[in-house]
Each structure stands twice: as C-alpha cells, then as structure tokens.
Amino acid sequence: MKEADLKIILCGDSAVGKSKLVERFLLDDYSPRTLSTYALTLFRHNTELDGKTWAIDFWDTAGQEQFDKLHASYYFQANAAILAFDVTRKVTYKNLETWFKEVRHYCPDIPIICVANKIDVEPSMAKKKFNFPAQNNMPFYFTSSSDGTNVVRVFQEAIQLAIKNKEHPPDEVMAEIYNLLRESEDQAGDADVEQAGFDQ
C-alpha cells in the first residue's frame, strides 16, 4: 500500500465511538458489537476531489487511549483531527481539555473538529449548548454512528480541512474554520438553552 497523502487522527476517551464513526463513514454499516484491542487501527480511504485522487489514512487509537498518553508517532504529520466525546457520559466531555492540549502539543496548527457522539441515545442533548468547542474555535457537530447523523458531513469536512492544511498556510485553514463556525451558529438558531450540566 502506498504512503497516504493525508493523515487524519481520531482522539477522545475509550468507548466514545471513534471506531464506529469511521466504520460508518467508510462502510455505511453499523454493528453494535465492540471489540477492544490495544493495536493501532488504520483505515485507508481513497477519494477524488477537484479531479485529484487522495489516499487518506484515518488513525484510530483502538484502545491505546487507556494509557496515559498516546505515542508521539500517533500525531506525527497529522493533517487534521476529529475530537469526540459521548453525550451519555459527562466525564468524556470533561476530558476534552486534556485531549485538546495533547493534540496541540504535537500538532499546534492542524484543524480540529469536535463531535458529540451517540446523539441517537440522548436526542435532547442536541438542544444543549457546549462551550468547549466554541471557546477553542472548533467546528462542532452532533453525530451518531448508529443512525448516521452528520457522520459523512464530519468526515468530508475533515478531509477538506486536511487538504487545506497540507496545501495552504495555517492562517488560511483557520479562516475556513471560522467560516464553518459561522455556518454552525446560523444553523443553531435559537437552540441555546440552559446548559446540559456538562459545562459545570
């Protein structure tokens, strides 16, 4: 297999559904069965954008997040990151700060998309406001690997931002992120109700 053109990493606590999100995007299929492993999992995806074919590797921690820190090689030459938490487990939201600091330590300039996963289990959480993504200038989406909510959109945007990160200076990528944030705010409308307790 040839070397990938792009590397997109998935970060977040164990069992927030990172592997299932990738599988849903790549296979459009979902199985509730979970297999724990300590080996790094790579998912290869080939896509064509603007007449050019890109070979993309999605790196999944696959259990390694149970250790204190991921190896530096996990972050090496990453072009974008998807940072996920589980809306049914408050601790996974609180731990986003730790994950964010670690990503920024190794990858100070890559774009990061934040996703609130398993929204199919707690649909009411989609009405809540989460401060962490906004405070750190991250596009933010509610997702579900079970019913497919926003999965394709998140990965397509991650790919587009990864390409911009590789081909253009970081400032241009940040400009695109701000555009996405503005679009997200427009779509949110009047959904800003009281906190879910996650930000307390």
N, C-alpha and C positions, 0 to 999 in steps of 0.2 A: 504494500500500500504506500502510495507516495505521501510525502510530507504535506500536512494540511496547510491551506492558505490562511485560515483563520482559526483561532482558539477561543472558545467561549467557555467560561467556567461557571459551575453552579455551587453556591455556598448557602449555608444555613444549617440549623441543628438536624440531628438524625431524625428520620421519620417525618419530616415536614412534607415529603412527597416529591423530592427533586427528581429521582429516577423516573417516577411515574409521569411527571411532566414531559421529560424528554421522550419517553416511550410514546406518549400520546401524540406528541408532535411528529415524531418520525414514523410511527406505525398506525396512527389514528385508531389505536386499540388500547383498551384498558383492562387490567386484571387486578382485582383487589388483593391478590396474593403477594406477599412481600418476602423476599429472600435477603437476609443480611449477609454481607460479605466484607472482608477487610481489604479486598483488592480494588485498585483504581479501575473504574469503568470508563471506557472511551466509546462514544457514539459518533460514527462518521456520517456526515450528511453532505450531499452534493446538490448545489442549487445554481441556477442561472439567473443573473441579474444584469440588465442592460447589455445583453449579448456576451457576457463573460461568465464562465463557469468557475464556481468557488468550491473548494473542498474544505469543509468545516468540521472540526473536532469539538464535540461537547464533552467536557471533562466533568465527571460525577464523582463526588467524594466516596460514595459507596461504603459508608461505614467508618472511613478514616476520621470523620469529624468527632468520633468518640474519644479521640486522643486530644491532648491539649492544643496542639497546633498542627495544621497541615504542613507538609514538607514544602520548602520554597519552590521546588520544581513544579508543584501544582499551579502556582501563579505565574511561573516564568513564561514571558512572551504572550500572555493572555491579551486579547483584544477587546473583550467585554465580559461582564459578569451578570449573572442573574442571582439575586439575593432573596431567598424565600423564607417565609415563616408560615406557621399553621394557625389559622384563625380560631381553632378549638383549644389551643394551648398557649396561654399567655406568656409562659417562660420563653417560648421560641421567638416571640416579638421582642422581649426584653434583651435577648441575646444578639439581636441585630447589630447593636452598637459594637459589640466585640468583633463580630464578623466584619463589619464595615472597616474598623480600624486595621484589622489584619489585611484585608484586601488593599486598602490604601497604603499600607506599609510596603507591600511588594509591588503594587500597581497604582502609583499615585495619579495617573492620568486616564485610566480606562473608564468608559461609561458603565454605569451600573443600573440595572432595572430591578426594582423591588416588587415582589409579588406576595399577595396574601392568599395562600393556597387553602384548598378544601372548603371553598365558599358554598359548595353544594350541601355541606353538612350543617352550616350555620348561615343561611341566606341573610339573616337580619344584620350580620356584620357588614354587609355591603353598604349599609346606611351610616356606618360609623366613620369618624374622621381619625386618621392615623397620622400623627405629627412627624414621626421619624423620616419617612421618605421626603416630605416637603422640606424639612429642616436641612436635609443633605442633598437637595436638588436632584432627586431621583424620580424618573417616571414610575408610576405606581399603578398596579392592576390587581383586581381580584381574579383568581384563577381556580379552575377545578380540572384535575386530570380525569375525574370520573365522568363529568358531562361535557368536558371540552371547553368550558368558558374561558375565553381570552387566551387559550394556550397557543394557537397558531399566531395570533397577533403579537404576543410577547416574544416568541422566538424569531418571528420575522423582523421585528424592531431591533432585537438584539443583534441579528445578523447585519442589518443595515448600519447600526451604530458601530459594530466591529469593523466593517469595511471602511467607514469614515475614519475611525481611529487609526487604521493602518495606512490609509491613503492621504490623510489630511492632518494638520497640526491639531493638538488637543483643543485649542480655542474654538475651532470650527465645530468639533464634536459637541462641546459644551453648548454652543449656540443651538444645535439641533435638539439637545436635551431640553433646553429652555422652551423651545417650540413645542415639544411633546408635553411638557408640564403645563403650558398654557392650554393646550387642547384638552388635557385631562381635567383641568379646572373648569373649563367650559362645559364638559360633559357631566361633571359632578353636580352642577347647578346648585340646588338648594339642599343637597344631601348632607350638609354639615349640621348634624345633630349632636347631642351630647356624647361625650367620649365613651368608648366601649369599656373603659376601665383598663385598657391596655396602656394608656399613657400616664397612668397614675403611679 
